Amino acid sequence: LLQEAWACLSTGARQTLTDNLLADGIQEVAFVFTFLPMYLANARSNPALGLRRALYGLVDLMEVLRVEGCVEAADSNLIVVDLQQFAAFAKDVVNPRVFQATAAHIKLVQRASDVQVLIATKHKERMTLGTWAEDQSFDMPGVLRKMERQIDHLESNLACAASQMFSVEPDLEDIRHI
């Protein structure tokens, strides 16, 4: 299941996750996620999410951590991120769009190199809504992320199709009949 979810991620998302997972926390900034196993298990068992959306959720969270200045405010290159609320939210959310908008509705509480991810109360209340649509003007970064992922997905499909087209060797019999 993890391999399937990984294969379905855009190239940019895979690169973001790989860069973080390979970072040493000494020379390069690394995020260490507490409650990550619980987050992934909850998302995997939630039919509205699955592992692919959970991995995209992590990518979104890493982007927020960087944009909000957590790296600069930390006193080391190893930043411990508490995902307890994020993991609980992944267990109970019933609408994928509510989950995908979560990055726009979190608060980061930082003390030195420890960061706690808190989800806004109003967003937690949306967790059980069957349908919901985010105000596009409120979550412009989310709209841009979605567009970037769609473009990345199209590029990946084109690259895959091109490699398949050029990797097929022509049959000599077919060429002789031309």
PyMOL commands that set and color helices and strands:
alter all, ss='L'
color gray80, all
select helices_A, chain A and resi 2-8+11-22+36-45+50-67+70-73+84-92+96-100+102-105+121-128+140-167+172-176
alter helices_A, ss='H'
color red, helices_A
select strands_A, chain A and resi 30-34+78-82+106-111+114-119
alter strands_A, ss='S'
color yellow, strands_A
deselect
rebuild
show_as cartoon
